[in-house]
Amino acid sequence: MPLYLTDDQTMLRDTARDFMAAEGAIATQLRHWRGINCKDGFGHGLWKQFAEMGFTGILIDEAEGGLGLGHVEAGIVLEEIGRNLTPSPFLMTALAFVEAVKGTTHAARWYPGILAGETVAALALDEGAKHRPEAIAMRAERAGNGFKLSGAKQFVVQGASADVTLVAAQADEGLTLFAVEKGMAGLEVEGVRLADSSIGARLTFADVEVDADAVVGEMGGGAAVLSRVLKAGRTGAAAELVGLGTAAMDMTVDYLKQRKQFGRLIGEFQALQFRSAHLYSELEIARAATLKAQQLLDEGSENAEAMVSVAKAKAGRASQLAVQEGVQMHGGIGMTDEYDIGLYMKRDRVLNELFGDANYHADRLARLKGY
Amino acid sequence: MTDLETFRQETRAWLEANCPPEMREPVRDETDMCWGGRNPVFKNDAQKQWMEAMAARGWTVPDWPTAYGGGGLSPEETKILRQEMARIGARNPLYSFGISMLGPALLKYGTEAQKTHYLTRIARGEIRWCQGYSEPGAGSDLASLQTKCEDKGDHWLVNGQKVWTSYADKADWIFCLVRTDPQAPKHQGISFLLFDMASPGVSTRPILLISGYSPFCETFFDDVQVPKDQIVGELNKGWDVAKYLLGHEREMISGMGLGGQSGTLGEALGEAVAADPLLRGEVARFDVDSLAFRAMSEKFIDELKAGKAHPAQPSMMKYAGTELNKARHELVMAAGGSNTLEWESDRSKKGKAAREWLRTKANSIEGGTSEIQLGIIAKRILDLPGA
């Protein structure tokens, strides 16, 4: 398969690009929800529109009512989300959660709501300030027919709005994933606004009782499920970062063509030209790495694991460079809330942390390669 | 089974049967490569056999038309051939500036007679070419070149000097930029000329580099007579040919960023990395960049074959690939410590690591410096203003 978008994928990109620019724009979505201090941080109306466009079913099989497409297509939508900083539960719900419950009894329970744009799902993995899914300590003790969950999670994106949260915990059999519905006794949810004005949550589980059928996959089989979830989430986050970084670069390059100092357009200065060209190069490479990871995932290749980490690390660094250069090259107005470039910087920071930052993934690549 | 799957199976079987075991070992250095030429020097029988077997199938240039000695393969088939060669570690059968640089320019700008004559010989590895571009006064500002080419009625008369001519002392022919109209603006008085390095009046002098090697020469032309039919493209329009060819040269040089191997640097360095956490971190970051660039190269080649690549994208590839290659060799030296400082010992294979490290410093200078590439990206891709 050639490493560029097929004609069908290009059509989807054009559709997603038009849709997101019209419906998911910064002024009407991000700034709007931030302005009214929305407790969800995103619009449920837009989530329904995502469903009408078919986006929420991209990774759901046709037999189950979805589009039966792959990670390349999901990434196409995420790149446009990244460009517009569109707040939505798409990454966590339509990628991570859909992958988690695929082929389990939970699919029939949750897919219809996701396909309708009514259900929002979250992922409760991290227990500290950094992403360390290999060190999950939260406990799941057997109690009667089910389990009692105890422990704390943080950086649960959309955790305060979720109808269902995928929770990773250690049972006697080993790491196990649970689908926990909202409003369970003993579950305390503290919504927290993050730097990019999205809403994360800290969850505290005090002997939260769940039924045995809350288990996703096998008891002790959480590692396999989690691996699928993480590959989907990391690759998706990489795609969103590529879109975000590209938009930040485009905005900055446009500015260089308008702003005059010393009687010249500042884009004529070689110092800025070279840095812009270097940034372009980094983003192109990040886009290629991300597309490669998506294709390998869709092929079910065993090489996908390493490439996913390459994509997340490279996209994280390239996007970070884009927002840093963006603010610097905009000069003073880049520091103002009125200009959008600063919003890109804040979202980039969140996406870099999400599913592991560039250092985490460089280290992970090294481990996968045996050094 | 699809046609492409059949092609893959047949290709795999043919390669298994025809690629000698010696040609499945990695290339050690530039002297270990097969360069062909009028008086070819083969390191062993296997090298000769491999080049001839591939040339007979047109697979030294798999995607060129069969009429010019190529394999006539589609982009998909070419990709499969390269994958199958990589699978068994098969060497490139023929290293040639004729293939990587001149050939594409001839395919686009050559007359039918030029294509038939030169391309078939390039495909069979019968002419070793060198490139006469830079001059002492024309480096990054290449278009200010002064080598004079006068119309003497029945021939051209060439006088001047080139520099940084790769392997000029070993080449049979040169493709050369010459000034045919000294009055015209600098880009519009240049022509693209081919001639035999054995012509009277051509002389070369190797330049000793910091690596201790002399891959480049100074090349002098003193009243060199050249037949009239050896201009490629139109008279005074040589800059178009030159730019097109430079695009291909940049692609070739960008490929060096791949380090010619499929694994990661961390795996190659082994123990040294494990002992030093800061070095391990740097190497891991490098491997992220390197694997990402490998994906970029695959994407770029796929887009190029499908006509989807931006015309200035080779500049991006050249910039990123050469900077990456320099970074690789800095890390190799850091990991090797004082072992890699030995310059002549057999232990160090006569300073192989150190000499390669120094050689890579030219990567971001030759074929247009990194700064030239960044300028091209800024203007032609990002459309930034200014000269």
Interface residues (C-beta under 8 A of the other chain):
Chain A: P2 L3 Y4 V253 L256 K257 L265 G267 E268 Q270 L272 Q273 F274 S276 A277 H278 Y280 S281 E284 I285 A286 A288 A289 L291 K292 A306 M307 S309 V310 A311 A313 K314 R317 A358 N359 H361 A362 D363 L365 A366 K369 G370 Y371
Chain B: P75 E76 K79 G263 T264 G266 E267 L269 G270 V273 A274 R280 G281 V283 A284 R285 D287 V288 D289 L291 A292 F293 A295 M296 E298 K299 F300 D302 E303 A306 K308 M316 Y319 A320 E371 Q373 L374 G375 I377 A378 K379 I381 L382 D383 L384 P385 G386
